[in-house]
Amino acid sequence: MTDLDTREWLLTNGLGGFASGTVADVQTRTYHGWLFAVTNPPSGRKLLLSHLEASLEISGKVIALGTNVWGSGQIEPTGYKFLNHFDINPVPQWVWSEDNWQLTRQLVMPNGLRGKGGEMGRWGGGENKLSIPNIQRILIQYRYEGKDAGILRLRLFIGDRDFHHQQIGSEKIQCSQLVSQKLVCLQMSNADQFGTPWHLRWTQGKYQVDGLWYWNYSLPAETKRGLGDRQDLYSPGYLTINLQPGDTVTLEAKVGLPDSEQPILSPDSFTETVDAEQERLAQIFGWGDGEMGRKFLPYTLHPTPSSSLSPVTCHLSPIQQLLKASDQFIVYRDSIAGPTVIAGYHWFNDWGRDTLIALPGLTLVTGRFDIAKGLLKTFGRYCRYGLIPNAFPDVDSEPFYNSIDAALWWIETLGLYLEATQDWQFLVEQFPVVQQIYKAFIGGTRYNIQVDAMDGLLSWDANGVALTWMDAMVEGLPITPRRGKPVEINALWYSALCWLSKWAERLSHEDIDNSLRLNNQKQRYVQQAEQVKVSLQKFWNPQLGYLYDVIDLDDRRNSQIRPNAVLALSLHHCGFSEQQGQQVLDLATSRLLTPYGLRSLDPGDPEYMGKCEGSPQKRDRSYHQGTVWTWLIGAYIRAWERFYPQIPIPFDWQPLLDHFLSDGCLGSISEIFDGDAPHISRGAIAQAWSVAEVLRHFK
């Protein structure tokens, strides 16, 4: 494995489906495959097409171009040895070659959402349910160059499994296939359970039915994560294509049965699809105009030291690549008939807290205000008990309301949206939701969430749950329970009260009939904000020059050095003094700041864990006990600009930019990194709030 380039690539379709693999074209994860389709957008993700394994015959010599790792540890075949070039933009491209031949392969996964203007947010909140046609598909194109004619054989490998679980071959699993001219329809079944029908079509070649099981593939990345690491794949047959130098063959795998109205697949279909995707992104982000669309600045992707591949030039500027990455997380959710945000690929779904924290970077700085409005409206519609869902519901299921801060982040993000758009009519619509949250927190709601009448601070008390963003659980117990009064929660509460007072005053000028009532509300919000501001001083630890992380239920203080203090300084309204802010930032800079974000715990703390690796339980224990989170760099930058406006931010973007361009998942940013150097990337290979916060502040 040492000479395999296992950096990853990712394509998404705007519905929750995706394709992913490695530069070396070897599958190392359960989540690698070319068509993971959704049955209930963005949920119900299933692997349908794993990959096509290619071999090339020239003058009687057969060259196997696939690469597989088997359960025995053997790598066979070793097609990666012929791979000399990989490119990521505008689409993933591999080039295999020797002196007398070259084979190029490209993949493109079109955005599956189409509607008026192409932006789902214009229907935000389900007012006009979008019609989602069955357009989950991926296109593959091969181009052959050489001195002599060649024969390309493409063996088809398929599955029909939940994307979290490996496929294990069995006599109960059957595959039905219907072959016609340049088309095969496929559907797997397991006992009496029928899978998802889909089809593959191609521009030239002859398909041969040849059903075989291939047993005991090894998935090394899952081995490292302590998870299931074996799978079996079924091959229903193979395609044979006779190629002359300069020939191309295009294939399309698409969910559902063939549609008589679908466009004819031609050699130009691939290029047309790539161009359409580029045009879609250009329309969304206005490439070519202004700061977001500054002219292309070529960057080089450098392979890992162990790789034999040559560097790859990407003709997109870092800003354009960040914009492209941000688009991968915005998807359509069928159950709410509107936009949502996938928290991370490969395995996360959409989460309330993550979405709201990511929203400014994904939508406000990118000008996608309709998406932002749609997301905020949807969250507001699902507000219950004064709480905002931490997870959207699937059809006929209830949302999860297991968060104390999602409602507070909703208010904070609503404020940022209103400041950016001046959409005060939207404030009129949403102000009842704001008041619902306020009243629930004042009067008390689930998990014993309630404002302490003595000091005005927000507290919670419930066993067996973790309601803040530090929410890792092991064996039913939270690793960082943080019951009581967490510092960032009360900073959010203070900012929320400031927003409420501002909004009540504004509405009092526009709603004459209710002006007196709104003015009275404003005065109450102002008084409570002042009380909370005074009480926030309870979090000040003069011995450390830092903020206590939590005031426990028995009024004890937790003095661990965590980044939540920095979060408390980064909100739109801040209740701490300049001197306090500077002292907090000084200590956070020396103890928590890394080239990839902020550690979740001071390395000098006895509970610190410097590596997030090993079994799932061990990883969960370390998740918030020192692990670096990239999204926190946004809070650090906002706090620094507030308290040290004349001093350059002591953060070098280059390591994080190098990671984005040439490490982990090429063109995206990982969820987490080890707290210890060299800060190896871990967790999800592409994380929404990581990309969003970098896009929000990268200059």
N, C-alpha and C positions, 0 to 999 in steps of 0.2 A: 504493500500500500504506500510505501514511502515515495514512490515516483509517480503516483496518481495525483493529478490536480483535482482535489475534491471541493474547490470553491464552487458555489452554487449559483444557479440562475432561476428566475421566477417570471412567469407570465400569468396574468389574471384576466378575467372576462367581465368584471363589473357586476357579477351575480353571485360571487362567492366561489366559483370554480377557478381552477388554476392548473398550470403545468409547471413542473420543476425538475431539476436534475443537477448534474455536475459538469464542470468544464471537461473533464476526462471522459464524459459520457458513460460513467458507471453509476448505477443506482446504489446509494448508501443509506437511504432512509425509507421507512414505510411510506413517506409522503412524496416520494419521487415517482413521476409518471407523466405522461403527455396529455392525459385528459381526465382530470378529476372534475366530474360534473355534479351539479346540485339538483336535488329533487324537490327542494322547498327553499328557494333562495332566501338567505345565503347558506342554509343548512342542508343536511342530508347529503353531504359530499361523498361521492363514491368514485373509486377508480374504475374506469372503463378501458382505456387504452394505456397500457404500460409503456410500450415503445415498439419501434421497428428495428430489428437487428439486421444490419446490412452486411453483405459480402459482395465482392467485386471479382468477376472472372475476366482476365485479360490473357489472350493467347494460351488458353488452357490452364493458367495458374489462378487459383482461387485465393483471394486475400480476405480474411475475416476481419471486419472493422468494428465489431462489437467488443465490449469489455464487461465482464461479469466477475464478481467475487462469489465463490461458492462456500458452502458450509465447511468444507475441508480446509479452507484458507487459500486454495488455489485460485489464481486469476486466469481465466480462460474464456474466450479468446483474449488476445492482448492487442486489440485494435488501437488502443491509445498510443501505441508506439508509432503508428502512422499519422497521428494527429499533430499537425505543426502550426495550427493557427486557430484561435477562437476570438470571436467578436461578440459584443453584447448589444450594440446599438446599430441600427434601430431595432433589430431583432437578433436573438441568438443565432450564431453561425459557426459551424465547424468546418475545417478544411483538412481532409486526409490526403496524403500524396506520397508518391515516390518519383523517381526520375522521369518515368514515362506516363504517369497518370495523375489526375487530381479529381477528388470527389468533394463537392461542397454540399452541405445540408443547412437549411434554414427552417426555423419554426416561427409561426405567428399565431397568436390567439386573439381574435377580434373581440372588442367589447360587445357583450351580448344584449345591451340595453339600447333600445331605440325608441324615441318618442319625439314630441314636439321640441325641436331645437336641440335634442340630444342630451339635455341636462335634466336629470330626474328631480332635482330640487324644485323645479317649477311646479311640481305637483305636490310639494312637501306636505306631509301630514295626512295623505290619503284622500284629499278632496276629489281628485280625479284619478282613479286607479289606473295605473299604466297597464297596457296590454303587452305582455312579455311573450313574444313568439319564441319558438323552440330554436334558438340560434346559439346554442353552446357548441362550439366547434374549435378545431385547431387545424391549421394548414401546414403541410410539410412539403418542402421542395428540395430536390436533388439536382445538381448540375454536374455533368461529367466533362472533363477535358483530358485529352490524351493523344498519343500517336496512333493507337489502334482502337477498333471498336471494342466495347465491353459489354458484359452482361451483369446487371445489378439484380441481386436477389434480396428481397425485403421480407423477413419472417416476422409475422404479426404476433405480438404478445399482449394478452388481454386479461382482464379480471372483472369482477363485479362484487366489490367489497366496500365496506365502510372505510373511510380514509384513515381511521385510527388503527385498524387491525390488519394484520398480514393475511394473505390468502393461503390456505392450506389445501392442497389437492385432495380430491376424494372422488370415489365412484358416483357419489350422489350429485356431484356437480357436472352438469351437461351443458353443451353449447350448441344452439341451433344456428345454422347459417343458411342464408339464401343467396346464391350467387347469380348475378346477371352480368350484362355487358358493362365492364369497368366499374363494378359495384358489388359489394357484399354486405348483406344485412346480418347483424349479429345480436344474439340475446342469450345470456347464460341463465341457468336455473339451478337451484339447489333444493333437492327433494321436490316439494310442491310449491316452492317459492320462486316466482319468475323475476328475473332481473330487469334492468333498464335496457330497452332496445336502442340500438344505435347502428350507424352504417359507415362504411369506408368506401370512398370512390377515388379514382385515379385517372390521369389523362392518357396513360399508355401502359401496356403490360398485360400479362396473363396471370390470373390467380389460380392457384392449385390448392384444393382442400387437402389438408394433411394434419389432422388433429393429434397433438402431442402434449403431454405434461412435461414441464421442465422443473425438476425438483431441487429444493434446498439451496436457493439463493441466500447469500449472507448479506446482512445490512449492517456494516461496521459502525455507522453513526449511532444506530440503536443499541449496539453492544456497549458502546461507551456510556450511553444513558441508562443502562441497566434495564432495558425494555426488551420485548420480543424482537428477535433479530434474524428470523428465518421466514422465507416465503416461497411459495410455488407459483409459477405462472403457466397459463395455458396458451398454446399456440394453435389456432384453428387452421392455419395454412400459410402460404407464402406467395409473394408476387415476383414474377420474373419480367425484367424489362431489358430489351436489347437497345443499347445506346451507341450512337455515333458521337464522335468528339463534338462538343458544343450543345448536346442535347440536354433538355431538362425534363423532369417528371414531377408533377404536382399531385399531392394527395390531400384529401380532406376527410377527417373523422368528425362526425356530427351526431349529436344526440337525437334520437327519434328515428322514425321511418322516413324514407326518401319522400320529398315533396315535389310534385310535378311542376310546381311553379318556381322552384329554386333555380338560380342561374346555372348555366352549363359550366362545368369545371373545365378551364382551359389553361394552357401554359402561362397566360397572363394573369390568372386569378390571384396568384400569390402576390405579385407586385401590386396589383390593384388593392388588395387587402391591406398590405403594408402602407401604401399611400393613404388609404382611407383612415387608418389608425393615426398616422402622422397628422393628417388634416384635422381629425377630431381633437387631438391634443393642442394643435396650433389654435383652433377656434376657442378652446377652453381657456388657454393661458395667454393668448395673444403673442405668440412667439414672433419676434421680429419688431416688437414695439415695446419701448420702455425698458425698465430695469429687469423685469421678468423675461423679457425677450431679447436680451442683448445678443449680439452676433455669436455664432458658434466659436468656442475656444477649444481647440483640440486638446485632449488629455490622454495620457497613456496609462493603460492598465498593466501593471507589472505582475507576472506570475509569481507564485510562491517560490522560495529558494530551491525547493526540491523538484520543481517542475522543469521539464525540458522545453516547454512552449515558449514561443517568442512573445515579446510585449505586443499589446493590441491597442490600436488607436481608436478612441471613441469620439466621433464628431458631434458631441453635445457638450455645452458648457456645464460646469457643476450645478449651476442654478437650474438649467433645463433638465438635467438628470434628476435633481431633487423634485422638481415639479412632476416629472414622469413617475417617479417613485410614489409621490403623494397620491396620485390618481389610483394606484393599485388598491388602496384601502377603502375607497368610497364605492359602496355597492348598494344594490337594491334589496330591500327586505319585503317579501311578498305579504307577510302577515300584517304589516302596517302600511303597505302600498306606498312606500317612500324610501328615502335614502337612509343608510346606516353606515357604520364604519367598522370594518374588520379590524380587531385589535392587533392581530399579527398573523403572519404565515409561518409555518404551515397550519398549526393546529388550533389557533384561537378562533372564536366566533366574535360577535359584536358585544361590547361591554359598555355600560353607561358611563362610568367614570373615565375610562380610557378615551371614549369618543369625545366627551366634553373637554378634557384636557388637550386632546389633539385638534379640536375644532378650529381654534384660532390659526394654527399653522397650516392646516389642510384647506381651510376655506376663506378665512378673512384676509390673510396676507396674499392669497392667490386670487382674490376677487370673486370667489365662487359663493356669493352671498345668498343665492337661492338655495344652495345646498345647506348652508348654515341655518337659514331660516326654517327649512324643512325639518332639519334635525331638531332644532330647538322646539318647534311646534309639536313634533311627535313626542318628545320627552314630556313636554307640558301636558299633552293629552293623556299620558299614562301616569301622571302624578296621582299617588294614592297615599293617604295617611300623612301627607306632607313630604313624602319621599319620592324620589325619582328612581326609576328602575335601574338596577345595575346590570341587567340583561334584558333585552327585548324578548317578547314572547314569540314562540312558534305558533302556528295555527292552533286554536282551541286550547291554548295553555296559558298559564298565568306568568306574568313577569316576576323576576326576582327583585325584592326590595331589601337587599342585604348590604346596604351602604349608608353610612351617616353623611358622607361628603358629596355624593352625586347631586343631591338637591342644591348644595352650596356651590358646587362647580357650575351647575346649571344657571344659577343667578349670576355668578361671576362672568360666565361666558355670554349670557344674555346682555350683560352690561357692555362687554367688549363689542358685541355685534351692534348694539344700538349706537355706541360711540363711532363705529366705523361707517354705519349706513345712515344714521339719523332717521331710521325707520320708526318714528314715534307712534304710528298707528299700530305697529306690531306690539309696542309696549302696552297700549290700551287693551289689546287682545289678551296679552299674557299676564297683565298685572293681577288678575284674580288668582292665577297659579302662584305668583310670588306671595300673595297674601296667605294663600293656603299653606305654603311652606312655613311662613313666619308663625302663623297661629298654631300649627302643629308642634313646632319646636318650643314655642312659649308654653303651650298647654301640656305637652308631652305626647309621645307617639311610640311606635314599636321600639323594642330593645331598650326601653326606658331612656330613650333620647329625650332630653328636656333641658331647658335653660334653668340654671341655678338662680333662684330668686335673690340670693344673698349677694352674688357678685356679677350676675348677668352672663356668666360663661356657660357654654354648651357642654353637656356631659352625656355619657351613655353608660349603661350597665347591663350586660347580658353575658351569660356563660356560653362557651362553645362556639362563639362566632368572632370574626375579625372584621370590623366595619370600616376601617380606614384602608388606604391603598396598600399598607403593609398587612396583607391578608392571607399569608401562607398558613396552611393547616396541615398537621401531621397527626394521624390517628385520632382525628376529631378534635384536636386541641390547637388553638392558635399559637404560633411561634412568637409573635409579637402582639399580644392581646390589646394593649394600649387602652384598656377600659379607664373611664374617668374623663378627663379633659385634655385631649391631645392638642398640641400647640398649633398645628396648621389648621385644624378644624375650627379653633376659636379665632384664628386670623381670618379664615374664610367667613366666619359668622360676623366679625367686625366689618369686613368689606361688604357683606350682604346688607347689613344695616345702613351703611353709608349709601349704597345703591338705592335702597328703599326710600331713604329720606330725600334723595335727589329726585327720584321718580315721582314720589307723592307731590313734591313741590311743582314739578313740571305739569303733572296732570291737573293740579288744582287751578292752574292758569287756563287750561283748555276745557275743563268740565265745570262750568260756572255753577250748575245746580248742586254739585257735590264739593264745591270749593272749600267750604268750612270743614267738612268731614276730612277731606284730604289734608288740609293744613294741620288739623289736629293729629292726624296720623303721622305727618311729617315731624311734628314736634316730639311725638313719642319715639319715633325711630332715632331722631337726633339724640334725645336723652339716653336711650339705651346704648347707642353707639359710644357715647361719652363714658357711660358706665363700664362698658366692655373694654374700652381703651385704657381706662384706669386699671381694670382688673387684669389686663394682659401683662401688667408689670409683675404679677405673681409668677410668671414664667421666667423672669430674669434671674439668672444665676450669677451673682457678682464675683464669686470665687473663680469661675471659669471664664466669665465674659461671654456667656452663651445663653441660649434659651433652654429651659427644661423641656424635655420631649413630651412628658405627660405629667399632669397633676392627678395622682391616683384618687380613688374614691375616698380613701382615708386622709386625704390631703398631703400625703407624702409626694415628694418630687422625684422624677426620674431624670437623672443628670447625664444619661448617655448622649454622646455627641452624634446626632443623626442629621440628615439633610432636611428634616421637617422644619427646622429653624430657618433654613434658607427659603423654603416654600413660604413661610410666614412673612418673609420680607418682600416677596416678589409679586404680591397681589396688587390690584389696581389701587386699593386703599390700604395703607399700612399704618398700624398703630404703635410702631416703635420709633424711638428717637434716632437721630443721625449717629450719635456716639454708639448706641447699642447695635445699630445695623452694621457699622464698620467693625466693631469687635467680633460680631458673629461671622462676618465675611472673612476676617483675618484668620479665625480659627478654622472655619470651613475650608479655606484655601490650603492651610497647612495639613489638615487631617483628612479631608474628604475628597478634594479635587484630584482628578486623574486626567489623562489625555482623552478619555472617552466619556466623561461625565462625573457624577458624584457617587462616592461610596455610600452605602446605606448605613454604615456604622464605622466609627473610628477604629483603625487598626490596633490601637492600644487597648481597646476594650476586651475584657476576658471572654466575651461572647463572640468576638469577631471570628469570621470564617473567610479565609482569603481566596478560596476556590469554590466555584459552584459546579461540582462534578460528582460523579458516582451514581448511586441508586436514586430513584425518585424521592425517597424519604430524605436522603442526605442533601439532595439539591434543594428540596423545599425548606429544610432547616437553614440553609445558607442564603436563601433567596433575598432576605432583608437583613442579613447579619454581616454585611460587608461587601456584598455584590454591588458592582457599579451599574447604575441606571443612567442611560444616555439622556432620557427625557428631562432629567433634573438639571441638565446644563442650561436649559432655558430659564428656569427659576433663578439660577446663579447669575446669569447675565442680566436679567431684569433687576435683580437686587443690587448688583454691582453698579449698574447705570444709575440707580436711584441714590445710592449712598456714597459712591466714588465717581461722580459724573466727570471729573477732570482727569482721572487716572485711567490709563489703558487697562482693559480687562486682562488679567494674567492667565489667559487661556490661549493656547496655540491650536488653531483649527486643523493644522496639517495632518496629525495622526488620525483624527476622526474622518477627515476628508479622504485620506488614503484608504481607510477601512471601507468607506462608502464606495469608492471607485474600484478598489482592487482586492478586497478581502471579504471573507464570509459569503454573503449573497451579493454578487456584483450589482451595483446600482441600488442598494438599499442599506439599511442600518439595523444591526442586531438589537434584540431586546435588552440584553445585559452583557457585562464583561466581568471577568474575575476581578476581585479587589486587589489581589497581588499582581505585580508585574510578572510577565509581560501583558497582563490584562487580556487573556484569551477571550474571544467572543463566545457567548453561550446563549441558550434559550432560543426563542424564535429567531429565524434568520432575517426577518423583515418585520419591524414593529412600527405601528402607526404613530404613537406619540414620540418615538425616537426621531423618525423622519420629520414629523410636524414641528417639533421644537427646534431642530437644526434649521429647517427651512425658514422658520420664524425669525431667526437671529443671524444666520450665516451672512457674512458680508464679504 
